Amino acid sequence: MLVYIVSFPLVIWFMVYMILRKIMPKSVNTFKLACDAGVILWFYACAVLLEAIVEVDVFWLLFAICAAIFPANAIWQRIRHEEIIYSKMFVHGWRLLFLLLVPAHFVLVAIGIVREMMY
């Protein structure tokens, strides 16, 4: 089961990237769209791994933490004295989620492997 959760987001993300690469001419836009789609994959994988590690349903806690990124991004823009553009805030928050969830997924996989080796 753990193998499927580990490989699921990476394989699906790579497939989405390859399909978009064939459809779209610019590779930069392709990568951005694949990362945007990958947030959903890695969010699901992190939720399942967290539930397997702590043995409690923590989906809503993970969702609340991820949702807190958007207002934090708005506050950060306000501190930097920038005008808050909500579409820009959403895109930056969504891509920040990708940058946070991918390493979190690999850390959770490592914790899960170590935990399974200990028992």
C-alpha positions in Angstrom: 0.0 0.0 0.0 2.8 2.4 0.9 4.4 1.9 -2.5 1.3 3.1 -4.2 1.0 6.2 -2.1 4.7 7.0 -2.6 4.6 6.5 -6.4 1.1 7.7 -7.1 1.6 11.5 -7.1 5.0 11.3 -8.8 3.9 9.1 -11.7 0.6 10.9 -12.2 2.3 14.3 -12.1 4.9 13.1 -14.7 2.1 11.8 -16.9 0.2 15.1 -16.7 3.5 16.9 -17.5 4.2 14.7 -20.6 0.6 15.1 -21.9 0.7 18.9 -21.5 4.1 19.0 -23.1 2.7 17.3 -26.2 -0.2 19.7 -26.3 1.4 23.0 -25.4 4.4 24.5 -27.3 6.1 26.3 -24.3 7.7 24.0 -21.8 7.7 26.7 -19.0 3.9 27.0 -19.1 3.6 23.2 -19.3 5.7 22.9 -16.1 3.6 25.5 -14.3 0.3 23.8 -15.3 1.6 20.4 -14.2 2.7 21.9 -10.9 -0.7 23.4 -10.4 -2.4 20.0 -11.1 0.2 18.3 -8.9 -0.9 20.3 -5.8 -4.1 18.2 -5.6 -2.1 14.9 -6.0 0.4 15.7 -3.4 -2.2 17.1 -1.0 -4.1 13.7 -1.2 -0.9 11.7 -0.8 0.2 13.8 2.2 -3.2 13.4 3.8 -3.1 9.6 3.4 0.5 9.3 4.6 -0.3 11.5 7.7 -3.3 9.4 8.5 -1.2 6.2 8.2 1.5 7.6 10.4 -0.5 9.1 13.2 -3.5 6.7 12.8 -6.0 9.6 13.2 -7.9 11.4 10.4 -6.0 14.7 10.1 -7.3 15.7 6.7 -9.1 18.7 8.0 -6.0 19.8 10.0 -3.9 19.6 6.8 -6.6 21.4 4.9 -6.7 24.2 7.4 -2.9 24.5 7.4 -2.9 24.7 3.6 -5.7 27.2 3.5 -3.8 29.4 5.9 -1.2 30.0 3.3 -3.5 32.3 1.3 -4.2 34.9 4.0 -0.5 34.7 5.0 0.4 35.5 1.4 -2.0 38.5 1.5 -0.5 39.7 4.7 3.0 39.3 3.3 2.0 41.4 0.2 0.6 44.1 2.5 3.8 44.2 4.6 5.8 44.6 1.4 3.5 47.6 0.5 2.2 45.9 -2.6 -1.3 46.1 -3.8 -3.1 42.9 -3.1 -4.2 41.4 -6.4 -6.3 38.4 -5.4 -5.6 36.4 -8.6 -1.9 36.9 -8.1 -2.3 35.9 -4.4 -4.1 32.7 -5.3 -1.5 31.7 -7.9 1.4 32.4 -5.6 -0.3 30.6 -2.7 -1.2 27.6 -4.9 2.4 27.3 -6.2 3.8 27.7 -2.7 1.6 24.8 -1.7 3.3 22.7 -4.4 6.7 23.7 -3.0 5.7 22.8 0.5 3.8 19.6 -0.2 6.4 17.9 -2.3 9.1 18.0 0.3 6.6 17.2 3.0 5.5 14.1 1.0 9.1 12.8 0.9 9.6 13.5 4.6 6.4 11.7 5.4 7.5 8.8 3.3 10.9 8.7 5.1 9.1 8.8 8.5 6.7 6.0 7.4 9.6 3.8 6.2 11.5 4.3 9.4 8.4 3.6 11.5 7.7 0.4 9.6 11.3 -0.7 10.0 11.1 -0.1 13.8 8.1 -2.3 14.2 
